[in-house]
């Protein structure tokens, strides 16, 4: 979330990236807590682990996709493309949610 926040304030073209990531976080937690089994203490811990995995992977993907827009590189004046910022987080959050559902079914 830090990378999307930083990029949304400092790279032209990705102003809505942080809001998009925040919406994905809310959807992830809503989907995790929608089922009765997902509201148990152990399931919430597994959801938090899945969220941490998704967040770390998303931060890494944002960094790799947009690292030329960080200080020390020379593309700061060019507008960034939003495509990797839209596709990669969705894939990571869906995979984390799927992983969390599998874990909940295994330990039920």
C-alpha positions in Angstrom: 0.0 0.0 0.0 2.9 2.3 0.6 4.2 2.1 -3.0 0.7 2.8 -4.4 0.3 5.7 -2.0 3.8 7.1 -3.0 3.1 6.7 -6.7 -0.3 8.2 -6.6 1.2 11.4 -5.2 4.5 11.6 -7.2 4.0 9.9 -10.6 1.7 11.5 -13.2 -0.9 9.1 -14.6 -1.4 6.9 -11.6 -3.3 9.3 -9.3 -6.1 6.8 -8.6 -3.7 3.9 -7.9 -3.9 4.1 -4.1 -7.7 4.4 -4.1 -7.9 1.3 -6.4 -5.7 -0.6 -4.0 -7.7 0.5 -1.1 -10.9 -0.7 -2.8 -9.3 -4.1 -3.3 -8.4 -4.3 0.3 -12.0 -3.6 1.4 -13.3 -6.2 -1.1 -10.8 -8.7 0.1 -11.8 -8.3 3.8 -15.5 -8.2 2.9 -15.1 -11.5 1.0 -13.1 -13.0 3.8 -15.7 -12.1 6.5 -18.8 -12.8 4.4 -19.0 -16.4 5.4 -19.7 -17.5 9.0 -16.6 -19.8 8.9 -14.5 -16.8 7.9 -15.4 -14.8 11.0 -13.8 -17.3 13.4 -10.5 -16.4 15.1 -8.4 -19.0 13.2 -9.9 -18.0 9.9 -9.2 -14.3 10.6 -5.6 -15.2 11.2 -5.4 -17.1 7.9 -7.1 -14.1 6.2 -4.5 -11.8 7.7 -1.7 -14.1 6.4 -3.3 -14.2 3.0 -3.6 -10.4 3.0 0.1 -10.0 4.0 1.1 -12.3 1.2 -1.0 -10.3 -1.3 0.2 -7.0 0.0 3.9 -7.9 -0.2 3.5 -9.4 -3.6 1.5 -6.3 -4.8 4.2 -3.9 -3.3 6.8 -5.9 -5.2 4.8 -5.8 -8.4 4.2 -2.1 -8.1 7.9 -1.5 -7.5 9.0 -3.5 -10.5 6.4 -2.0 -12.7 7.0 1.6 -11.7 10.5 1.7 -10.3 11.7 4.2 -12.9 9.3 6.7 -11.3 11.1 6.6 -7.9 13.9 9.0 -7.0 17.2 8.3 -8.7 15.6 7.3 -12.0 14.9 9.7 -14.9 11.2 9.0 -15.9 9.6 11.2 -13.3 8.4 13.7 -15.9 6.7 11.0 -18.1 3.2 9.8 -17.4 3.0 6.3 -16.0 0.8 3.7 -17.6 -2.0 2.4 -15.4 -2.3 -1.1 -16.9 0.1 -2.9 -14.6 -1.4 -1.1 -11.6 -4.8 -2.4 -12.4 -4.1 -6.0 -13.5 -1.4 -7.1 -11.1 -3.1 -6.2 -7.8 -6.3 -7.8 -8.9 -4.5 -11.1 -9.7 -2.6 -11.0 -6.4 -5.6 -10.3 -4.3 -7.7 -12.9 -6.0 -4.9 -15.5 -5.5 -4.6 -14.5 -1.9 -8.4 -14.8 -1.4 -8.4 -18.2 -3.1 -5.5 -19.4 -1.0 -7.3 -18.2 2.2 -10.5 -20.1 1.2 -8.5 -23.3 0.5 -6.8 -23.0 3.9 -10.2 -22.4 5.7 -11.7 -25.5 3.9 -8.7 -27.6 4.9 -8.7 -26.6 8.6 -12.5 -26.7 9.0 
